[in-house]
Amino acid sequence: TYKMARSLKTVHQVWQEWSAGIHGGPAVRNLEESHGSTWRSTPADKRFFFFRRKRIIDHI
């Protein structure tokens, strides 16, 4: 199970995690395409964090 990085400070870092992956992890975009929402299904705070971060991605 992948956990999105909480320590990202810049829009560039957020985009890197989404598009290419960071710290050896997969690109979040690929997780969404291949697994849908199942990779982030629990706990609730993980889902909340994803959607907060996704709003940033959608504006880029």
N, C-alpha and C positions, 0 to 999 in steps of 0.2 A: 504494500500500500504506500503510495506516494503522499507525502505531506508537503504542501506548498511552503516555500520559505517565508518566514515572518519577518526576517531582518532586512528585506529589500527597502532601499531608501529612495531610489530614483525611478522615473518612468522608464528609462532605458533598461534598468535591471528587471523591472516587471515584464517588459516586452521580451527580454532575453529568456526569462523563465517560460513565458507563453510560447514563443516561437522556436526556440532551440534547446531549451533546458539549461539548468545551471547546476553547479556542484556535482556533475556526473549524473544528474537525474534526467528523466525524459522531458520532452516538451509537453507542457500542459495541453496544448492544442492537440497533440497526438493522442493523449489520454482521452480527451473529449471525443475525438473521432472514432477511436477504437473501442472504448468502453462506455461511452455515454456518461450518465451520471453515477454509475455504480462505483466508480473509483472514489467518489467523494460523498457517498451516501450517509455515512455516520462519522462522527457525532454531529449534532446540529451546528455547533460552532464552526466546524470545518466547512459546512455548506454556506453559512453566513459569510465566512471569510472569502470563499471562492466568488460569491456573487458581488461582494464589495470590490474585489480585485478585477472581476470581469467587467465592471462598469468602466474602469480605467482602460482596459484593453479595447473595449468597444469605441472609445473616443479617439484612439490612436489611428 
